[in-house]
Amino acid sequence: MILGLDTGTRTLTDAEHLLHDLVKVLGLPAGTVACTHFVRTGDGPPHVACSLTVPDTLDPGALPEGSGVAFGHGRSGPADLAEGASLAAAAHASGTGGRLVLFPGHDELTGTLGVAEVVARSGIDRVVVLAHAGDPAPDTPVVTNDFVRPQWRDGEVVLLTMPAAGGRLTPAEVPNPTPCCADHG
């Protein structure tokens, strides 16, 4: 079962913390798939909703109460948050959207690995290079920076990468991006 949830959080970091906390609180196993989704509902600003694969036997009573979480499956909260939760759950279930934070083998993707190793060790189906046609060679090194966030695309889990020095690749999403205008004073 896919659980969609929305707290109206504005940052990926806060949404990732929520997912890690829920996995721990619910005692979900390694390999659980948990995603973030940018959503816009009603007249409100864009924000980050989440989705999480949970067992069909999950007792909704095990979910944290009073946290302002709106659930796209089973429970609901404020209409705009319930809508965001439903959008996240639908994108996850269809494999058409979402940024995977937790997924099978995510903890195995550390250091530098070949493209074929990334696919073999994890739930990632494909590695693609931004603005390049075709797939990279299986032995092309991927410098993970210990931060890998693939995306659902057309039913596949795809890691977007970009060229790095020395013929290597690195995930397109970096762990601590420099905020826009940080060097302007």
ABEGO torsion letter per residue (X at the ends): XBBBBBAGBABAAAAAAAAAAAAAAAGBBBGBBBBBBBBBBEABBBBBBBBBBBBAABBAAABBBGAGBBBABGBBBBAAAAAAAAAAAAAAAAGABEBBABBBGAAABBEBBBAAAAAAABABABBBBBGBBEBBBAABBBBAGGBBBBBBBGGBBBBBBBBBBGGBBBBABBABBBBBGAABX
